[in-house]
Amino acid sequence: MSRMKRIYSWLDHRLQLGKPLLEMAEHPIPNRTASWWYVFGSAAFTLLMLQIVTGILLALVYVPSAGEAWNSLNFLNHQLTLGWFLRAMHGWGSNFMVAVVLIHMAQVFLFGAYKYPRELTWTLGVFLLLMTLGMAFTGQVMRFDQDAYWGLGIGASILSRVPVVGGSLVHMMLGGPIIAGATLSRFFTLHVFVIPGLMLAFTFLHVWMVLKLGINEWPMPGRVVRRSTYMAEYHELTEKDGRPFVPGGVWKDAVFSAAIIAAVAVCAVVFGPFGPGGQPDPTIIQTVPKPDFFFLWLYAVLSYLPPSLETPFLLIAPVLGIAALLGLPFYAAEGEKSWHRRPVAILVLTTVAVSWGVLTHLGTYTPWSPHMDAWSGGPAIPARFLQTAGPVEREGAVVFQAKQCRNCHSIGGYGGQRGPALDDVATRLTEDQLIRQVLQGGGNMPAYGKNLSPAEVTALVSFLKTLHPANEPSAADAAQAATAFQR
């Protein structure tokens, strides 16, 4: 013990950490705050540490290249001793972390802990929530299986809808015009370095503010928050009815965090790691990509929304939601904290929770539109569309069928509803526009430039050019028509 004391004294003399750590341990909290309702923040921090430790260990084996990522994960699953368990702990830890952070945010909202003087603490919490979701999404990409590949394609399609800068954002995200090795390298950098670094910085700042401003007191009806008197009232409360955080409040945090880690371990043992599924193959488009549970609600919403409402929803709803979260503490910085006197808060939280739960449940079995078996719902191509078709056009119809284009587009009333019906597409798009749409995609449609050979593109576009009513001409380029007229 004497030697340990000398070592401690030597370190403390140079680091000067003893006094700050003692103040941290002894900082007073209201008695009723030492409750099981206040353990979710500590549990989220514990799960973040678990993710960092398991992530570092996984990074020792994982190879962030398009050719080796899938193989390295299978090596972890099947050949490295307890590699499957390490992956399972990391995967289930991510799921638990998203859930705990969401519960913590809901508890803070319900208890009015975003009010003065904790506006910035709430703001940091919102950014931590977004970064947690970002970690979850980039982690799914790290599996780089068929689900991850096409899920990333859907994400790129969503990002491409941003006006003006959408194309540049997609190029920056993918590291080029297509999903390739550069894409995985960028997401690996985000997942391993950028987002965790920001999360650690924001977490320590978040904890620092909690220590300096105090832990939110139990919301009592009639105890109104006023900027002019709140701090004096809080200090008076902790002096009269408070206790040191250690040991008064820390033991519940420790017990709950240990229980969460145990639950993660049980799920890891019972259910195992997530994937990887089949190897990513851009030529296999008969797939149904499905995200992990925290994005299933979005999966369900997009399945039910009409195609015309998808882009407005994707571009407007997230912006409004994040703006509402960030603006909340500044709009309602004063007033009642108790949920007994905040019926609107209870209604909002209940509506969001029930909607999220229902949509998540629906997302577990709701078919993703496009309908992956839509082509089997009727004849391959209705005969009337092929009566006057030549050999090239007929070959294009075969390509249209073989590449599952009818999963998204209907012809003759049969097919998916994700994209527009193609019965009259030739009256709306010129030949050049059809080629560009097939090769580069746009809107709801992904790019198929890497999935089709030049001959297949030529045949497909030739077939599409025949899709117009008999009494209507095909669309023509006005500039070319004017040039021909001048000649």
N, C-alpha and C positions, 0 to 999 in steps of 0.2 A: 504493500500500500504506500509506503514511503517513497519507493521508486516511482510509482504511478503519479503520486502527487508532485514529485519533482518534474516529471515529464510534462504534466498538465501545466504547472507553473511556468515552465520554460516556453511552452507553446503559447499560453495565454499572454505572457509578457510581450511576445512578438506579434501575435495576431490580434490581441485585444478583443476577443470574441466573448469572453466570459460574462461581462456585464450586459451586453446586448442580449445574449441568450437567456440570462437570468431574468431580464426585464420582459422578454418574450414569454417565458414560462409563467411569470408571476402577474402578467397583466390581468386586471380584474374584469370579470364578466358578470352580468346579472345572474342571480341564482336560477331563475326560470329559463335562462338561455342554455344552461347545462342540461339540455334535453335531447331526446332521440331525434327530434325534428331538425337539429342543427348539425348532423353528422355527415350530410351528403357532400359538403365542400371538401372535408378531409378525405372522404372516400374517393372523390374524383382525383385529388392530388395523388393518393396512393396508387390509383390505377394508371395515372400518367407515369409514375415512376416504374410501374410494372411494364408498361409499354416501352419505355426507354431501355430498360435492362434487357427484356426479351428481344427488342428490335436490334440492339447492338450484337447480341449473340447470333441472331439470324443473319445479320449482315456479314458475319465471318464466313458464311457458307453461300449465301445467295449471290448469284451472278446477274447483275442488271443489264443483260443484253438480250436482244430479241431471240437469239438462237439458243441461249442457255438458261434463261430464267425458268422456263417450264421444267427443264431437266433438273435444275438445282432444287426446286421445290419437291420434286419426286424423290430426289436423293435424300432430302430431309425427312420425307414421309416414310420411306421404306428401307433406307440403308443406314442412316446415321442413328446411333443409339439415342433414344428419347427425342430424336429430332421432331417426330410427329407431335409429341407432347409440347415441345417448345413452340411449334407453330400453332397448336391449338390454344395454348395459353395466350399467345399474342392475338390470335383472332377473336377468341371469346373475351379477352380483356378489352378489345376495341368495342365490341358490342355492349359490354357492361359499362364502359366509360361513357358512351353516347347516352345510354339510358340514365345513368347517375347524374350526368351533367344536365340533362333535360329535367329530371326530377328536382335537382338543386335550383335550377332557374325558376321552376314552377313554385317551389317553396319560398324563394326570395320574393317573387311577385305576390304570392298570397299573403305573406307577412309584411308587405310594404317596406322591405329592406332596401328598396331602390331610392327611397326618399332622402331628403337632406339629412346629413351631409355626405351620403354614400352614392351620389349620382355617378361619379367617375368609377366607383367600384362596380356598379351595375354595367356601365359601358364596357369596362374591361371584360366582364363576364359574358357579354354578348359576343365580343370578338373571340373569346375563348371557345364559346359554343360553335361559332362558325369555323374556327380552326379545328375543332374536334371533328366536325363533319367533313372538313377538308382532309384530315388525316384518314378518316374512314374511307372516303372515296379513293384517295391515292393508294391506300392499302389494298383495295380491291383490284386496282390496276396492276399492282405488283404481282398478282397471281398470273397475269398475262396468259390466261386460258381463253377459251372461246367466249365465255361470258364477259370476261374483262375486255377483250378486243372489241366486241360489238357494243358493249356498254359504253366504252370510250368513244366509239363511233357515234352513239346517240348523244353523248355529252358534247362532242364536237358539233353535231348538228344543232343542238340547242344553242351553243355559243355563237354559231354562225348567224343566228337570227338577230344579233345585236346590230342595230342600224349603223352604217358607215364603217365601223371598225371591226365588224364581225369576222370578216375574212382574215384580217391581221391577227386577231385574237386566236383564231383557230390555228393559224400558222405558227404563232408563238407557243401555243400549248402543245402542238404535235411535233414541233421542231422541223416542220416541212409540210408539204401538201398532203401527206398520207401518214397513217399510223405505221411506225417503223422503229428501228433501234433507237433513234434519237428521241422518240416519244417516251420510251421506257426510261431512258437515262434522265430525262427531265422530271418525270414523275418520281423516280428514285431520289433525285436531289431534293425535290419538294418534300417527299415523305420522310426522308432520313435526316435532312439537315435544316431546310428552311422552316417548315412548319413546326417541328419540335423545338428549334431554337427560339422562335417567336413565342411559342406556348410557354416555355420555361421563363422567358423574360416577363411575359404578361402575368404568369402565375405568381412569380415572386413579387411583382408590383401589386398584384391583387391582394396577396397575403399581407404585404407591408401596410396597405391601406386599411385592411381589417384590423391589424394590430394598433395602428395609430388612431383610427376613428372608433374603434370598439366594435364588438359583435352586436348586431341588432338585438334590442331588447324584445321580450315577449310582447306581441301587440295586444294591448288592453283597450277595450272600448272606452272612448272618452279621452284617451291620452293622445292629444293632437300634436303633430309636429309643426313647430314654428321656428323659422330660422333664427329669430332673435333670442329664443330661450332654450332650444333643444339641447345644446352641448352642456349647458349648466345643469339642466334636468337629468341628463344621462349620467354625468359625473356624480351627481347627488344620489342617483339610484344605485350606482356601483359601490359607493361608499356605505350606504345604509343596508343594501341588500345584494351584496356581491361576494364573489369568491375568486381566488386565483385560478387561472386556466389550468395550471398543473398543481394539484391533481384533480381539482374540482370538475373540469370539463373534459380533459384529455382522455380519460379512461373509456368514455363512451365512444369517442372518435376512434380510439384504438380497437375496441371490440368490434365495432361495425366494419371498420376497414379490414380487419382480419376475417370477418365473416364473408365479406365481398370477395376477398382473395380466395378463400376456401370455395366459394360458389363458382368462381372462374375455374379453379382446378377441377372441381367435380364435372362441370360442363366439358372441360377439355378431355377428361378421361372417358366420359360417357359418350360424347358426341364426336370427339376427334377434331382434326383441323378442317378448315374450309378449303376444299379443292386441293390442287387445281383440277379443273375438268378437262375437256378435250383440248388439244393443242390449238393455238390460234391459227385459223386458216381463212384468209379473206375470200377464197373461192367458194367456201361453204356458207351460203347465205340462208340456208334453211335452218335457222337457229332462233331461239327465243331467249334473248339475254334478259336476265332478271337481277336487279341489284340486291344488296344486302338489306336487312330489315329496316334500317333507318331511312332508306329512300324508297321503300315500297309504297308509301302514300303517294309520292309523285308518280310512280309507275301506274297506280290505279287511276289517279286524276287524268293522266294523259290517255289512258285507255278509254275513259268515258267522255272526254271532251270532244266536241266536233273539231275536225282539223282546222277549221277557220278560227277557232278560239285558242288554239295551242300557243301560237306565237305571242298574242297579247298576254295570255296568262303567264308564260315563262318569262317575259320581259318586265311585266308590271308587278305581278304578285310578290316576287322576292324583294324587289326594291321597296314596295310599300311595307312589307312585313319587317324588314330590317330597319327602315326609317321609323316605324312605330316603336320598335324595341329601343332604339337609340334615343328617341325623343321622349319616351315615357317619363324618365326621372326629372326631366326639365319641365314637362307639362304638369306633372303631379308631384312636385317636390315637397309640398306641405299637405297637411290634413291628416285624416284618420289612417291608421295602419291596420286596425283590426278588420278582419274579413267579415265580422258580424255587421259592420256598418259600411261595407263596400260591396253591395250586391252586384254592381256592374262588373267588378273584378272577378267575382265568383262565376258569373255568367260567361264572361270571356274565357276564363280558364277552363271551365267545364265544356264549353263549345269546342275549343281548340283540342282538348284532350279526347273528347268523344269522336270528333271528326278525324283526328289523327289515328285513333285506334281502329275506327271502322274502315278507313281507307287502307290502313296497313293490313288489316284482315282481308279485305277485298283483293289487295295486291298479291296475296299468297296464292290466289287461284284465278284471278281475273285475267283473261287472255290479253296479251299485249297486242294492240293494233299496230302493225299489220297482223292479219290473220294468217298464220303460217300454213294452214291447210285450205286456204280459200280457193286455190286452183282446183281442188277436188270436188267443189260444191256444184259443179256444172260441167258442161262440155269443155274440152280443152280450149278450143277457140270456136265460137259460134260460126257455123258454115257460111253465113251470109257475109262475114268479113273476109272470106278467102275465095269467093266465087270468081273474082277478076284478078286475083293475085298471081304474079309470075313466080318463077323459081326463087328469086332472091327474097321476095316478100314472104313466101311460104317458109323459107329458111329463117327469116326474122321472126315469124310466128312461133317456130320451134324454139328459138332463143328466148323469146318472151315467156314461153311456158317453162322451159328448162331452168331458167334463172329465177323462177318464182316471182315474176313481176306482178302477178295478180294477187300476191299477198297484200299489196298496197293499193293496186289500181283495179277497177272493175271494167270489164268489157261485156256488153250485152246483158248487164244486170248481175253478173257473177264476179265476185272478187272482193278484195278488202276495201275499207273506207278510209284508210290513212291518207292516201293521195287522191287526186281528182279522177273521175271516170275518164276513160280514154276514147270513148266512142266517137268524139269529135275533136281529138287533140290536134289533128292536122289543120284545123281551122284556127287554132289559137297560137301555134308555134310554127315557125319556119323550120326548114331543114337544119340550118345552122344552129338555131335555138334548141332543137331536139338533140343534136349531137352534143352541144355544150351541157345540156341538162343531164344527159346520160353519163358523160365523162366526169363532170365536175359536181353534179348534184346541186342542191340549193333548197332552201326552205325545209320542208319535211323530208326531202329525198337525200340520201347519202350519195357520195360519188362512187361510180362503178368503173372508173377508168382503169383500175388495176384488176378488175374481175372479168373484163370482157376483152377479147382479142379485137384487133381492128376489123377483121372480117365479120365478127359477131356484131360489132357496133354498126357497121354498114348495113348488114341485113336487118337488124332490129329497127334502125331508123327508117329503112325502106318500108318495112311493114307499118310503122307508125304513121308514115306519110299517107297511107291508104285509108286511115281512119277518119273519114269525114262523110257527112251526108251526101247522097248522090247529087243533090241540087245545090251544093255549096262547094266553091273552089277551095283548094288548099291555101293556107296562109303564105304570103310572099313577102320578101324583103322590099320595103318601099324604096330604099336607096338604089337597089339593083334594078327595080322596075323603072325608076326615073332615068337611070343611066342608059338602059336599053331603049327607052323612048327617045332620048336625045340622039342616039346613034341612028 
